[in-house]
Amino acid sequence: MGARGLALMPDPLADAAASERVELLDYHGWFCGNGIDSRDSWVSDDCAHPTSVGHHQLRRLALEAWTGERCD
């Protein structure tokens, strides 16, 4: 996730993930610039759920993090 992304996580959550060797993905950073006010929003109008494009972007984030492969 990188230092910037981990800094956004509450300490207990980041600590628990690290102790269990769980990789946290920085979807906040991934979505940055693609909110409801953007031309091609990845977030629905309720500001809580991804759109279809947002769901695809979450899959891309996970695939790239886990395999190192770029996916469009």
Kinemage of the C-alpha trace (Angstrom):
@kinemage 1
@onewidth
@group {chain A} dominant
@subgroup {mainchain}
@vectorlist {calphas} color= white
{ca met a 1} P 0.000 0.000 0.000
{ca gly a 2} L 2.855 2.347 0.655
{ca ala a 3} L 3.502 4.730 3.507
{ca arg a 4} L 0.965 7.333 2.374
{ca gly a 5} L -1.866 4.812 2.183
{ca leu a 6} L -1.006 3.220 5.509
{ca ala a 7} L -0.992 6.653 7.108
{ca leu a 8} L -4.692 6.920 6.219
{ca met a 9} L -5.503 3.649 8.000
{ca pro a 10} L -6.373 3.621 11.690
{ca asp a 11} L -3.338 2.284 13.580
{ca pro a 12} L -5.099 -0.779 15.031
{ca leu a 13} L -6.293 -1.854 11.582
{ca ala a 14} L -2.900 -1.352 9.945
{ca asp a 15} L -1.182 -3.112 12.863
{ca ala a 16} L -3.581 -6.080 12.728
{ca ala a 17} L -3.126 -6.429 8.971
{ca ala a 18} L 0.660 -6.322 9.293
{ca ser a 19} L 0.699 -8.889 12.097
{ca glu a 20} L -1.450 -11.267 10.021
{ca arg a 21} L 0.578 -10.583 6.854
{ca val a 22} L -2.536 -9.228 5.134
{ca glu a 23} L -2.034 -6.774 2.305
{ca leu a 24} L -4.193 -3.657 2.494
{ca leu a 25} L -5.060 -2.027 -0.819
{ca asp a 26} L -5.280 1.756 -1.013
{ca tyr a 27} L -8.529 2.094 -2.924
{ca his a 28} L -8.948 5.635 -1.583
{ca gly a 29} L -5.788 6.680 -3.409
{ca trp a 30} L -6.805 4.617 -6.454
{ca phe a 31} L -10.183 6.406 -6.660
{ca cys a 32} L -8.722 9.875 -6.016
{ca gly a 33} L -9.841 12.226 -8.787
{ca asn a 34} L -12.735 9.993 -9.839
{ca gly a 35} L -15.384 10.983 -7.287
{ca ile a 36} L -18.963 12.016 -7.925
{ca asp a 37} L -17.897 15.400 -9.297
{ca ser a 38} L -15.661 13.909 -11.972
{ca arg a 39} L -16.720 13.416 -15.573
{ca asp a 40} L -16.460 9.619 -15.336
{ca ser a 41} L -17.293 8.996 -11.673
{ca trp a 42} L -16.333 5.694 -10.073
{ca val a 43} L -18.630 6.442 -7.102
{ca ser a 44} L -22.431 6.365 -7.098
{ca asp a 45} L -24.548 9.367 -6.169
{ca asp a 46} L -24.904 8.058 -2.596
{ca cys a 47} L -21.127 8.639 -2.123
{ca ala a 48} L -20.797 5.182 -0.544
{ca his a 49} L -20.845 2.622 -3.337
{ca pro a 50} L -18.810 2.164 -6.503
{ca thr a 51} L -20.459 2.406 -9.902
{ca ser a 52} L -19.967 -0.396 -12.437
{ca val a 53} L -16.795 1.378 -13.553
{ca gly a 54} L -15.741 1.689 -9.901
{ca his a 55} L -16.203 -2.053 -9.366
{ca his a 56} L -14.044 -2.713 -12.417
{ca gln a 57} L -11.399 -0.363 -11.005
{ca leu a 58} L -11.411 -2.286 -7.696
{ca arg a 59} L -10.783 -5.501 -9.649
{ca arg a 60} L -7.925 -3.806 -11.514
{ca leu a 61} L -6.391 -2.596 -8.247
{ca ala a 62} L -6.501 -6.091 -6.724
{ca leu a 63} L -5.205 -7.833 -9.846
{ca glu a 64} L -2.300 -5.431 -10.226
{ca ala a 65} L -1.422 -5.634 -6.515
{ca trp a 66} L -1.559 -9.431 -6.376
{ca thr a 67} L -0.047 -10.357 -9.749
{ca gly a 68} L 1.877 -7.292 -10.898
{ca glu a 69} L -0.029 -7.468 -14.211
{ca arg a 70} L -1.564 -4.344 -15.712
{ca cys a 71} L -5.208 -4.693 -16.638
{ca asp a 72} L -7.414 -2.243 -18.535
